[in-house]
Amino acid sequence: MAHKHEVISKPFSDVHNKNGRVLATLLHDPTVEGLDVALYMDGSASMEDEYGPRGILAKLGPVKNQVEPQMRWMLEYLANKDRDSVLRVAYWATGDGSQIEVVGDLTGAQAQSYKFPGPQYYGKGTVMLPVLRDYVAYIRKQSELGARRGLAVIITDSQIYDANDVRAYSEQVAKEIAGGRLPKLNFVLVGVGDQVDEEQMEKICHEEYPGVGHLWCHRIADRMEEMAELVAVLVDETMTVASGGVIYDDKGNVLKRYESRLPAVLEFDVPPGCKSFTLEVGGTKFEQMIPEEDHHDDDDDDDHQMPPQTYGGGGHGHSH
C-alpha cells in the first residue's frame, strides 16, 4: 500500500509529514465549511438609473450599467465562500414591490461574462419579508443536501416598507435556529446611496436573539461603486467570528492552538506513533490521517512552501 498518498479530506488540500512535523495546507477557509450563500439585489424602480436604459434607449447613448460590474465581483467573491461555488441570485422588490425575480443558480466561473440588466419589472415599493421567506425555504432544502450554514446578502437603495414584519420574522427564524430546526444563518444588509434609512436598518440589525446572538449586520455605501467591497468586508467579519482553531492528536491532546485567524498552512509536531490529527474550528471537527514520513530530504518540497495568505484576511486578490 502506498501510504504516501493517503486520502486527503476537506478542508485540507495537502498534508506532509517530515520526521513528525506535519505541514497541512488548507484548501479553503474551514470557518465557512458547508456555507450556502444567496445574493438578493434591489430591483425597485429607484434602481432603474443605476442599471441604465434598455432596449432602444440603450443604443442611443453610452450610459453605463453601474450595477453589473459590482454584481459580477460579488458573485465571484461569494462563490469562493460557498460550499459548491453556486449562488442563488435574485432581484427583489420587483413588480408590486413584494415580488422576487430569480436570476438563477450561478457559479463563480460565470461571473466575468454574466449580464445583469436589472429585473424584468421594476418594483413599485421595497418589501423585504419575501426575501427572508425565500431564503429560509431555500436553506431548508439545501440543509438536506449538506448545507450547514447560511448567508443571505441583501442590497437595497431605499427605505424598507415592512421593517416591523422583517423584525417579527427574524425573531421566528432565530427561534428555529436556537431549536436546531434551521442551520445557523446570517443576513448581511447593505444600503446604497442617500435614500436608505439607517435608523431603520439599525433597529433590524441590533437585535440580539437568545442562543443565536445577532442575525443581521449592515453597512451603508455612499456610491454603487463601493457596494461590492463593503459586502466583502461584512461577509468576512460575519463569517470569521469563529476564527482560530485547535489541533488535537489521535488521543485528544492539544498539539497547537491558533488564537486568531488560521494561516493557509498549518505546521505542528505530532508525537511518535500518532496516526491522525483533528482540526477543530467553531465547534466543527475535521479529522485527517497522517501520511507516512516523507524521506527525501533534498527539500524538493519547497515548492509547497507557505502561501502568504491568511484566511479571512483583508486582501481579496481582485483589482477594481
N, C-alpha and C positions, 0 to 999 in steps of 0.2 A: 504493500500500500504506500502510495506517495503521500506522506504526511505534509510535505511542503505546501501542497495546495489544498489544504482543508477548506471546508466551506466557510466563506466569509459571510456573516449575516448582517442585515441592516442594523444600525446605521453606519457600519464600517465598510470601507472600500478596500482596505489593505491592512494586513497585520503581519509584522515581522517579529521574530524572537532571536535576539543575539545574546547568548550566554545569560539568559534570564532577564534581559532588559527588553521590554516589549515596546514596539512602536506601532500604534494603531491609528490609521488615518480615517477620519470621518467622511463619509460620503455626502452627508448633508447635515443640517442643524437638527440634532435629536430633540431639541426643545419643541420642535413643531412636528414631531413624529405623528403621523395619522391625521394631519390637519386638512380640512376641506374648506376651500375658500370660494366666496362668491363676490361679484362686483356689481353694484347697482348704481347706474348713472342717471342723474336727474334728466327727465325728458319733458319737463314742463315748458310752457310757452316762453317763459323768460329766458330759456336757454337757446332759443332759436338763432339769435345773432351769433352766439359762440360756435354753433355748428356750421354757420354760413349758409348762403342760399343754395337751393337745389333746383334741379330741372333746368328750364330755360334761363332763369336768373343766374345760375351758377356759371353759365357760359359767357355771361356779359362782362364779368369783371373778376379780377384775381382776388376774390375775398377768401380769406383763409379759414379753414375749419380748425379752430383752436383746440377743440376737444380731442380730435383724433390722435395727435401725437402723444397726448397725455394718457389716453386710454391704452395705446399700444405699449407705452412704457410701464404702466401699472400692470397690464396683462402679463408682460414678460417677467416683471419682478415678483408678482404674486404667484405665478405658476411655479417659480423656483421653490416656494414655500409649500405648495400644495402636494398632497401625498401622491397623486397620479399626474401632476402637472396639467390638470384640466380644470378650468374655471367656469363656473356658471356666470354668464354675463347677461345683464338685462337693463333696459331703460325702465325707470319707474316714474310715477306721476304723469302718466300719459292718458290720452282720451279725456275722460271727465276728471282726471286728476288722481283717480284711485286705481288706474289700470297699470299692468306691467306688460311690457313687450320683451319677451325673452329673445336675446340675440342668439344665444346658443351655448354649447359647452365648447369652449375654445382652449387651445393649447398655447403654451408659451412660444412654440415654434411658429404659430400663425401671427404672432404679434406684429412683426415688421410689415406685413402686407394687408392685414385685415382692415376693411373700411368701416368707419363708424360715422355714417352720415347723420345720425340722430334718429329718433323714433319716427314711425310712420305717422302717428297722430300726436302732436304736441299737446300736453295736458293743460287743462283749464284750472288746475289747482295743484297743491302739493300734499297729498295724503300718504302718510308713511306706513300706517298699520299693514297694508297689503304686502309691503316689502318683508316685514318681520314674519308674517304668516307664511309667505312664500319660502323664506329661508329656513324656517323651522320645519316645514313639510319636506324640504329638500334634504336637510341634515338628518331627519329621521330615516329617510331612505338610505342615505349614504352611510349611516352608522351601522346599518345591516350589512353593508359591503366593506366594513373595516375602518370607517372614519372614527377617530377617537376625540376629535376636537374640531370646533367650527369657528369660522371667522367670516363675517359679512362686512364688506367695505361699502358704505353708503355715501353718495356725494350729492349735495344739494346747493342751489344758489338762492334759495328763498326761504321765507318763514314756513314752518310746518303747520298745516291746518289742524292736525289731530293729535297735538302733543300729549293731551291727557290720556287718550286711548293708547298711545305708544307707551306711556309710563305704566298704565294698568296691565298691558300685555307683557311688558318687561318683567313685571313682578311675577306674573304667572310662569313665564319662561324660567326665571330664577328658581322658583319652587320646584319645577321639573328637573332642573339641573341638580339642585341640592338633594332631591329624592332619587337621583340616579336614573331618571327616565329619559333624560337627554344628555348628550355629552357636553362637556364644558364649552360654552360659546362666548364669543366676544363680538361686539358691534363697534366698528370704527366709523365715526361720523365726521365728514369733512365738509365744512361750509366754504363756499367760494363767493367772493365779492361782498358788496356792501348792503345787500338786501337780506342777508341772513340775520336771524335773531339769536344773538349769542346768549342772552339771558335764558331763552327757551332751551337752547342746547345744553347749557349748564345744568338746568333743572333735570333734564333727562339723564345726563351723564354722571352727575354727582351722587346719584342714588346708590347706596350700598345695600346688598341683599344678604340675609343670613346664610352662612355656609358657602357663599359664592363671591362676595365682595362686589367689585364693580363689574357690570356687564358692558358698559359703554365707555368710550373715551372720544374726545373731539378736539378739533383744531379748526382754525379759520385761515384760509389762504386769501390774500388780497386779490390775487390775479389767477386766472386759469393756468398760467404757465408754472405756478408754484404747486399746483394740486398734487401731481404725482410724487414729488419729493416729500411733501407733507404726509402723504399716505404711507410712504416707505418708513419714515421716522416713527409714525404712530404704530404701524404694524410691528416694527422691531421692538418698540417699548412694550407693547402689549404682549408679544409672544415670548420675550426673554425674561419675563418675571421669574421664571424658574431657572434662571441662568446658573451656571456652575453645576457641579456633579460630583459623584463619589465613585471610586473604583474599588471593587472588592475582589479578593481571591476566591478560589473554589470552596473555601471553608467559611466564607463570610467575613474574613478580616479586612479592615480598611487598608488599602495599599496607597491610595492617594486621594486628596480632596482638592477640588477646584472651587475656590470660593466665588470667583467671579465668572465671567463667560468662558466657555470651553474653547481651547485652541483647536485648530483643524487637525493637528496631530497630537495624540496623547502619548506621553512617554513615561514609563514607570517600571519598577523592578518587581518580579514575581519570585516567591520562594521556590526552592528546588522541588520538583515533582508536581508543581501546580499545573493543572490541565486546562483551566479556563479562567476567565475573569468576567466580572459583571460591571457594566456602567449603569449607574442609577441617575436619572435626570428627572426632576419634577415628579417623583413618585413612580416613574416607569423604569423597569429594569431591562437591560439588554445584555444577554449572555453571549459570550464569544469563546469558542475553543481556541487554545493557543497552539499555533503550528510548531512542529519540531524546530530545533535551532537551525538558523542559517549558519553554515560552516565556512562559507567563503568569506575570508576577512579582508579581501582585496578592495573592500569598500565600493564595489560597483553598485551598491545600493544608494549611493549618494544622490542618484537621480531622484530618489524618493524623498529627498530631504524636505524639511517642513515648508509648506507653502505659508507665506507670511500672514494669511488672513486669520481673523478670529471670528467665530460665528457670532452673529448678532451685532457686529461692529458697525462702524459708520459707513465705510466705503461700499458702494453698491456696484462698482465695476461698470457704470454706464456713464457716458458723457452726454451732456444735453446740448 
